[in-house]
Every structure is written in structure tokens, then in C-alpha cells.
Amino acid sequence: MRLVTRGDLDGVVSAVQITTMEPVDSLELIHPQDITDGKFDVRDGDILANLPYHPACTMWFDHHELTESNRKPPEVYRGKHALLPSVARVVFDYYRSDKLKRYEPLIAEADRFDSAQLSVEDISSPQGAILLGFTIDPRTGLGINKTIFSELIELLKTSSIDAVLATSEIARRVRLCRENDLKALQALQNHSKADGNVIVTDFRTVAKPPVGNRFLIYLIYPECNVSLRLQWGPRKEFVAVTVGHSIINRTCTTDIGRLCSDFGGGGHRGSGACTLLPPEADSKLEELIRRLKER
């Protein structure tokens, strides 16, 4: 069986559990938009986790809202969908196995990280699994490849989180994260503005967007309740847009997942993403901001 998931903390904690319970023999890391746009070949035997549903898969786990832009599963299928804080929690609830109980502390941290239930201290000085999450989060600009992801799965099965953070590759990433947070703060200040309750960060003029903790922006604009970030996709074929509720000022009531689905993307209530074609990006941006101002 092949496991297909995202290369982030929720993906790896889900993978730890799934590979404990299923005979997984290969791995692919993809972006959800690859499923939505039909760019990834889903095959019989595939387990999809933290990704939109595809009828060719054998098992499916997800916790995002089902939107109009994605396929809906049949009434009966192998796997589970539930609006829980993380897909790691969905997987745990599906199997309800004693084999997975030792991972409960890790799953609880995946819950916190993926639902952004973080404190100011978690943003400014992350520790433990939260720190690990930032070192592999594609949204910080670091990302992770299949080899490291696979090694991390096995490490998390047998080692403490402190031991994992001390391994050479993760320790290198920790140093890089901490070194670049100050640079990221400067870049965010230079390329962001408050438009009412919306923080707009536009990195389209930046050749290489900064690597940094994606929640730093909320320390700069604590009065705003939602952020919108733009940057170029590969080869400038599209504009990548990420939107999220502030985790400091938690007053935004916009359902971000549903909003992004209206623009061909998706997500869940607190955060989401979509892509815009360059010729219409500015007009679509205006519409996104207008709707976010409606709260």
C-alpha cells in the first residue's frame, strides 16, 4: 500500500499511526491542490491522509470541511472524515487501537499545532513537538522531502521528541528556523499592511520569500483578526494565497475553508489556501479582502 499525505506535522503524526496499523510500503508527499486539479495519479491501494477525497483510493482520512471544489466520498468507504482539530486525531479515533495509545501525547500536540491553538510563547519561543512542526511546515518555506519524512516517522515511533529534535537534520532545521525568524519579521514588516481587520502580506515582489514562523505576523498586528498572504507559485504560473484567523485576536468569524473553496481552494474554518491565475489575481484579491472584512 502507498501512503499519500502532506509533509507537515499532522501528516507525519498520521503517518506514524497508519504505518503502525497498515502494511504501507511506499510514500508520496503532495499538496492538496494536486488532488483538486487532477495533477496526481491516485491509484487503487493508496491511503490518502490530510488530502481531499479521490474515488480511486482504498482508504481516506481527512478533517477539512467538504467543499464544492472537491469530490465527496460515498456513504460507505474505508477510513474516516470528521471535523476534528487534526487528521492525526481522526486516524486515532478510527482505529481505537491499544497499539496507538503511546502516541497520544504526540497526537495532542498535532491537535494544537494544526488547529493553531498556540500561545504567544509557542510563537516566539516554540518547544517540543510544536518546534518540530515549524521545522517541517511547508508554510514556513522549509518543507521536507520523502527521505527525511520517512526517517522522521520511524524516529517518532521509538524516540522521545527531545531526541528527535537533537538529530542532525532536525537540529539543523531548528537552527535555521531561529536564525531566520528575525529576518522574517523584518520582511513581514516591509511587505505587510493592515486593511481594516485584514493583514495583507504581498511577497510577489520578493524573489525568495523569507523562511520563518508563519504566525509571527500576528505579533506585529495584534489588533487584526485575519491574515492573507500572497506569493508566486513555481515559474510564476499562479499566485499562491494563504488565509488564516489570527491566533492572538480570535474574533474573526469568516469560515476560511468555505471562502477559499469559492476560489478553487479549500481548508478548514480557521485557515485555508487557494491559487489565483496572474491576470485576475489583483481583482480576486480585492474580493477576498472585501469578504474578509465582512467577518
C-alpha positions in Angstrom: 0.0 0.0 0.0 1.1 3.5 -0.7 0.6 6.4 1.8 -0.1 9.7 0.2 -0.1 12.7 2.6 1.2 16.2 3.3 4.7 16.9 4.5 3.8 18.6 7.8 3.4 17.7 11.5 -0.2 16.5 11.1 0.9 14.4 8.1 3.8 12.8 9.9 1.9 12.0 13.1 -0.9 10.5 11.0 1.8 8.5 9.1 3.2 7.2 12.3 -0.2 5.7 13.2 -1.2 4.5 9.7 2.2 2.7 9.2 1.7 1.1 12.6 -1.7 -0.3 11.5 -1.3 -0.9 7.8 1.2 -2.6 5.5 2.5 0.6 3.9 5.4 0.0 1.5 5.8 3.5 -0.1 5.2 7.1 0.5 4.3 10.2 -1.5 4.1 13.8 -0.3 1.9 16.1 -2.2 -0.1 19.4 -2.0 -3.9 19.1 -1.7 -4.3 21.2 -4.8 -2.6 18.4 -6.7 -5.7 16.2 -5.9 -8.2 19.0 -6.7 -6.5 19.8 -10.0 -6.1 16.2 -11.0 -2.3 16.5 -11.2 -1.5 13.5 -9.0 -2.2 9.9 -10.1 -4.2 8.3 -7.3 -4.2 4.5 -7.6 -6.0 1.5 -6.1 -4.3 0.6 -2.8 -3.5 4.3 -1.9 -4.2 5.6 1.5 -4.9 9.4 1.4 -4.4 11.3 4.6 -4.9 15.0 5.2 -5.9 15.4 1.5 -9.2 15.8 -0.5 -11.1 12.6 -1.3 -10.4 10.7 -4.5 -12.6 7.8 -5.7 -9.6 5.7 -6.8 -8.1 5.5 -3.3 -8.5 2.5 -1.0 -8.6 4.4 2.3 -9.1 8.1 3.1 -8.7 10.2 6.3 -9.3 13.9 6.5 -10.6 16.6 8.8 -11.1 19.5 6.5 -14.6 20.8 5.5 -16.1 19.2 2.4 -16.3 22.0 -0.1 -17.9 22.3 -3.5 -14.5 22.3 -5.2 -13.7 18.7 -4.0 -15.2 15.3 -4.6 -17.5 13.8 -1.9 -17.0 10.3 -0.6 -19.7 7.7 -0.8 -21.7 6.8 2.3 -19.6 3.7 2.9 -15.8 3.8 2.5 -12.7 2.7 4.4 -11.3 5.5 6.6 -12.9 8.4 8.3 -13.7 12.1 7.9 -14.5 14.3 10.9 -14.2 17.9 11.7 -11.6 17.4 14.4 -8.5 19.5 15.3 -6.1 17.3 13.3 -6.3 14.4 10.9 -4.0 12.6 13.4 -6.9 12.6 15.8 -9.2 11.3 13.0 -6.9 8.4 12.4 -6.6 7.6 16.2 -10.4 7.7 16.5 -10.8 5.4 13.5 -8.5 2.6 14.7 -9.1 2.9 18.5 -6.2 0.5 19.0 -4.0 -0.1 22.0 -1.1 0.0 19.6 -1.6 3.7 19.2 -2.0 4.8 22.8 1.7 5.6 23.2 1.3 8.3 20.6 -1.5 10.2 22.4 0.8 13.0 23.7 2.1 13.5 20.1 -1.4 13.5 18.7 -2.4 16.1 21.3 0.4 18.4 20.1 -0.7 17.8 16.4 -4.2 18.9 17.5 -2.7 22.1 18.9 -0.4 22.8 16.0 -2.8 22.1 13.2 -5.7 24.0 14.8 -3.3 26.8 15.8 -4.3 26.6 19.4 -1.0 28.2 20.3 0.2 30.8 22.9 2.4 33.8 22.3 5.2 31.8 23.8 4.6 29.0 21.3 5.1 31.5 18.5 8.0 33.4 20.0 9.9 30.5 21.6 8.4 27.2 20.4 9.5 23.9 22.1 9.0 20.2 21.8 6.6 18.9 19.1 5.4 22.4 18.3 9.0 23.3 17.4 9.3 20.2 15.3 6.1 21.2 13.5 7.7 24.5 12.5 10.8 22.9 11.2 8.9 20.7 8.7 6.0 23.0 7.9 5.9 23.8 4.1 4.2 27.1 5.0 7.5 28.3 6.8 9.3 27.8 3.5 11.4 24.9 4.7 9.4 21.9 3.7 10.5 18.3 3.8 11.4 15.5 1.4 10.3 11.9 1.4 13.6 10.6 2.8 13.6 12.8 5.8 9.9 12.4 6.3 10.2 8.6 6.3 13.1 8.7 8.7 11.1 11.0 11.0 8.2 8.5 11.0 10.5 5.8 12.4 12.2 8.1 14.9 8.8 9.2 16.3 7.8 5.6 16.8 10.9 4.8 19.0 12.4 8.1 20.3 11.4 11.0 22.6 10.6 14.3 21.0 13.8 15.8 22.5 15.8 13.0 20.9 14.2 13.7 17.6 15.0 17.4 17.8 18.6 16.5 18.6 19.1 14.5 15.4 21.4 16.3 13.0 18.9 17.1 10.3 16.2 18.4 12.6 18.7 20.2 14.8 19.9 21.9 11.6 16.4 22.9 10.8 15.9 24.3 14.3 18.9 26.5 13.9 17.7 27.7 10.6 14.3 28.5 11.9 15.6 30.5 14.8 18.2 32.3 12.7 15.6 33.3 10.1 12.8 34.5 12.4 14.4 37.9 12.8 14.8 38.2 9.0 11.2 37.1 8.5 10.0 39.7 11.0 11.8 42.4 9.0 10.4 41.2 5.7 6.9 40.9 7.1 7.1 44.5 8.3 8.3 45.7 4.9 5.7 43.8 2.8 2.6 43.8 5.0 -0.1 46.3 5.8 -3.3 46.4 7.8 -6.5 46.9 5.7 -9.2 47.1 8.3 -9.2 43.9 10.2 -7.1 42.1 7.5 -3.3 41.8 7.4 -2.2 41.7 3.8 1.3 40.4 3.1 2.3 40.6 -0.5 5.6 38.8 -1.3 5.1 38.9 -5.1 8.0 41.4 -5.4 10.3 39.2 -3.3 12.4 36.7 -5.3 12.7 34.3 -2.4 10.0 34.8 0.4 11.6 34.5 3.9 11.7 31.3 5.8 10.0 31.9 9.2 7.3 31.0 11.7 4.0 31.7 9.8 2.4 33.1 13.0 4.9 35.9 13.5 2.7 38.2 11.6 0.2 38.2 14.4 2.8 39.5 16.8 3.2 42.6 14.5 -0.5 43.2 14.0 -2.2 42.0 17.2 -5.2 44.3 16.5 -6.1 42.5 13.3 -8.0 39.2 13.3 -7.2 37.5 10.0 -4.2 37.4 7.6 -3.9 37.0 3.9 -0.5 36.2 2.2 0.4 36.2 -1.5 3.5 34.8 -3.2 4.3 33.4 -6.6 4.0 29.7 -7.3 6.6 27.8 -9.3 7.6 29.6 -12.6 5.1 32.3 -11.7 2.3 30.2 -13.2 -0.1 31.1 -10.4 -0.3 33.2 -7.2 -0.4 31.2 -4.1 -2.8 32.6 -1.4 -2.9 31.5 2.2 -5.5 32.9 4.6 -5.8 32.3 8.4 -7.5 33.5 11.5 -5.2 35.3 13.9 -4.3 33.1 16.9 -3.9 36.2 19.1 -7.1 38.1 18.2 -9.6 35.3 17.8 -12.6 37.4 16.8 -12.8 36.5 13.0 -16.0 34.6 12.2 -15.3 34.0 8.5 -15.2 30.4 7.5 -11.9 30.4 5.7 -12.2 26.9 4.2 -15.5 27.8 2.6 -14.2 31.2 1.4 -11.1 29.6 -0.2 -13.3 26.9 -1.8 -15.2 29.7 -3.7 -11.8 30.5 -5.3 -11.0 26.9 -6.2 -9.1 26.0 -3.0 -10.1 24.8 0.4 -9.2 24.3 4.1 -11.0 24.4 7.4 -12.7 27.1 9.4 -9.6 28.7 10.7 -7.2 28.5 7.7 -7.1 27.7 4.0 -5.4 28.3 0.7 -6.2 28.8 -3.0 -4.4 29.7 -6.2 -5.1 32.6 -8.5 -4.3 33.0 -12.2 -1.9 36.0 -12.6 -4.2 38.1 -14.9 -7.1 38.0 -12.4 -5.1 37.9 -9.1 -5.5 41.6 -8.2 -9.2 41.7 -8.8 -9.7 38.4 -6.9 -7.5 39.8 -4.1 -9.9 42.7 -3.7 -12.8 40.4 -3.5 -11.1 38.2 -0.9 -10.3 41.2 1.3 -13.8 42.6 1.0 -15.3 39.3 2.1 -12.8 39.0 5.0 -13.8 42.5 6.1 -17.4 41.2 6.5 -16.1 39.0 9.3 
